Amino acid sequence: MDAIGYFSGYCPQFKERRCIEIGFAEVSLIGSMSPEYKKMSFRCQDIDACTQLDSYGRCPIYVKAPHHP
C-alpha cells in the first residue's frame, strides 16, 4: 500500500458511528500532474460479525469513503 487513511461513518450493522482503516494505492493517470489514489483494502475490527457487506465483500463505510487518503 502506498498510503493508509482512516474514515468514519455510520455503521448500519452496529447502528453507530465507526472508524475503519483504508489502504490506498497511488496511480498515475495520463495528463494528471498530481498523484491519484485508488482504494484497495479496508480493516474493521468487527468484519467477521458484519452482515452488511456488499456482493464484493465491501463495508458500507468503505464504499462511501473518499478515493484519497
C-alpha positions as semicolon CSV with decimal commas, in nm:
position;residue;x (nm);y (nm);z (nm)
1;M;0,000;0,000;0,000
2;D;0,114;0,350;-0,078
3;A;-0,095;0,524;0,187
4;I;-0,316;0,444;0,482
5;G;-0,613;0,657;0,578
6;Y;-0,893;0,645;0,831
7;F;-1,255;0,719;0,763
8;S;-1,550;0,721;0,995
9;G;-1,915;0,691;0,912
10;Y;-2,242;0,540;1,018
11;C;-2,228;0,162;1,050
12;P;-2,566;0,002;0,975
13;Q;-2,455;-0,323;1,140
14;F;-2,392;-0,170;1,482
15;K;-2,614;0,137;1,435
16;E;-2,341;0,377;1,542
17;R;-2,052;0,577;1,404
18;R;-1,741;0,360;1,340
19;C;-1,393;0,421;1,203
20;I;-1,217;0,192;0,955
21;E;-0,863;0,185;0,815
22;I;-0,834;0,211;0,436
23;G;-0,534;0,117;0,223
24;F;-0,472;0,327;-0,089
25;A;-0,254;0,269;-0,393
26;E;-0,111;0,563;-0,585
27;V;-0,199;0,552;-0,953
28;S;-0,068;0,761;-1,240
29;L;-0,319;0,899;-1,485
30;I;-0,216;1,031;-1,824
31;G;-0,231;1,409;-1,827
32;S;-0,254;1,444;-1,450
33;M;0,028;1,628;-1,274
34;S;-0,076;1,526;-0,924
35;P;-0,099;1,170;-0,797
36;E;-0,435;0,999;-0,782
37;Y;-0,530;0,723;-0,542
38;K;-0,740;0,409;-0,555
39;K;-0,898;0,247;-0,251
40;M;-0,760;-0,107;-0,229
41;S;-0,848;-0,255;0,109
42;F;-1,000;-0,186;0,445
43;R;-0,976;-0,312;0,801
44;C;-1,255;-0,321;1,054
45;Q;-1,228;-0,494;1,389
46;D;-1,580;-0,638;1,354
47;I;-1,570;-0,758;0,992
48;D;-1,634;-1,121;1,090
49;A;-1,967;-1,028;1,251
50;C;-2,083;-0,794;0,973
51;T;-2,387;-0,884;0,765
52;Q;-2,393;-0,553;0,575
53;L;-2,113;-0,624;0,324
54;D;-2,198;-0,584;-0,043
55;S;-2,159;-0,858;-0,306
56;Y;-1,788;-0,770;-0,336
57;G;-1,730;-0,801;0,040
58;R;-1,704;-0,426;0,092
59;C;-1,816;-0,244;0,404
60;P;-2,075;0,037;0,359
61;I;-1,834;0,281;0,527
62;Y;-1,557;0,181;0,283
63;V;-1,790;0,231;-0,016
64;K;-1,875;0,585;0,099
65;A;-1,515;0,681;0,183
66;P;-1,333;0,927;-0,044
67;H;-1,085;0,798;-0,302
68;H;-0,787;0,970;-0,144
69;P;-0,608;0,940;0,191
